[in-house]
Every structure is written in C-alpha cells, then in structure tokens.
Amino acid sequence: MKRNVSKKRFVRYKEGAELYSMCQRKFQQMAKDANAIYKVDKLVLVNCDIFEEYLETFRVRE
C-alpha cells in the first residue's frame, strides 16, 4: 500500500522538512542522496515522488 504524505510533487526544503517531520538539514541531505533535487537559478525544489521512493529503502521489516 503506497501512501503519499504530500499531494504536491515539488516542495522547498523548509516545507519538505515539515511534511516528513524531520529537521531541514536532514531533509536536505536525504534529498541530495536521493538525487531528488531540481535547481532553477537560486530556486531549489525537491521531487517528493523520488524522495519517497528513496525513503522506502530505509523501511525496517521485522
């Protein structure tokens, strides 16, 4: 079952950190690790679809 935290496809760092309940610095690093960053001049956006796919790799299965 796939659940989307956000209905937005792209978010800025601050908004993404709030959506995923983590500090902004951790969100930025994970977004970079996931290759989910888009830069347009000075505007930086994170693709939530790519980020969520990357986040799923940390799922703990017991």
Steps between C-alpha positions, in 0.01 A plus 500: 500500500655824386413813695597849391580742778458795269278571201764739369760357268767761578576674829768730637729383777309663784162366392641152434659483843165583656314247283734216592542603865876546498743786536576699188866400492416127503236549230748687280762228536255218430358686199852537360576132567177408321590716198164671539630859474403739220669841474365791300727800549492542880178305549546146632216248485480142619301240305284327764443190285872431474555591866228260620640219286842556661345523847342156452848345477538568874189303593559256786340162448474272801 
